[in-house]
Amino acid sequence: MNAIAQSLTDSAEPERVPLSLRGPASPRVVAGFGFWLFLLSDIVMFGAFFAAYAVLSGETAGGPTGAELFDKSRVFAETLCLLASSVTCGFSALAAQRGDRFATYLWLAVTFALGAAFLSLEVAEFAGMVSVGAGPSRSAFLSAFFALVGAHGAHVTLGLAWLVVMLAQVATLGFQPMVRRRLFCFALFWHALDIVWVGVITIVYLGAR
Amino acid sequence: MLDASEPQGEAPGDGAHTHGGRRSYLIGLGYALALTAASFWASSTSVVYPPSVPVLLAVLAIAQMGVHLVFFLHISSAPDQANNVLALVFGIFVVALVVFGSLLIMANLNHNMMPMDRLLQMQR
């Protein structure tokens, strides 16, 4: 923030400072906004997968339909894992803002465990489907299903790898502003995955006919 | 809402330390659990008129996405967040174009396509 804006902020109501006098945004805001744009573009990519699934979900080529393949209780368990991990991830972000190292480790570890539980449920589901001959090459419906749900699973896997990297960075670098920004972006990423999952359960699993 | 450390706007998620903190996540979890349970119930119930179930599911999903945006990502209508909200609106617009556009075009092509048996007869 430049000197003019500083003096304006000090003297008058802060809201009155014109945008042009406020100076460049802080790195935290820039990083957060840039990452937000990335997340939105990622959601647009998921939108294309959703569109492909919506178009192809009826094209089973005589193979099994979604209603025959999906196990709703497993999907419910997956949803609970992901929802709980979103909250623990938020707690870890709050702990990192306080600079509480132990709580950050603890909540990140819980987030990792819940994410890994989600992923193992999903891998078991995929393995079960492939073993009964309902792999991605069976029909257009199953190709679209594995592309969409697999893309989400790949994001969760990358998120878990990122989480481990962040644990290592907190351990070695401490709570430097740079590390805090990365933790903050990680939390945004993890919450965004949860939003995509809401779309997946509604359109893929609950909408299955 | 402006202070010396945040001269220009808020990053998405930045509201966490100013608006509620831990409580915000727990309230969000409560709403999200209720909406998830309602979605699973709606998908397997016979109480609701069956053709309207997809509409109900869509409404519940949109509500849950809103809950996630507000309580987990801390997106709000505060003036500091104008950039974030504008980007979000544009993202929703593009997703809607892609999804509904694909469905419309593919349904139209499907409708105009000659049935497969007729097509095979013509090739003989």
Interface residues (C-beta under 8 A of the other chain):
Chain A: M1 A5 Q6 T9 P14 E15 V17 L19 R22 G23 P24 A25 S26 R28 V29 A31 G32 F33 W36 L37 L40 S41 I43 V44 F46 G47 A48 F50 A51 A52 A54 V55 K72 F76 T79 L80 L83 A84 S86 V87 G90 F91 A93 L94 Q97 F184 A187 L188 H191 A192 D194 I195 V198 G199 I201 T202 L206 G207
Chain B: M1 L2 D3 A4 S5 E6 P7 Q8 G9 E10 A11 P12 G13 D14 A16 H17 G21 R22 S24 Y25 L26 G28 L29 A32 L33 T36 S39 F40 A42 S43 S44 P54 L57 A58 L60 A61 Q64 M65 H68 L69 F72 L73 P79 N83 N84 A87 L88 F90 G91 V94 V95 V98 V99 G101 S102 L103 M106
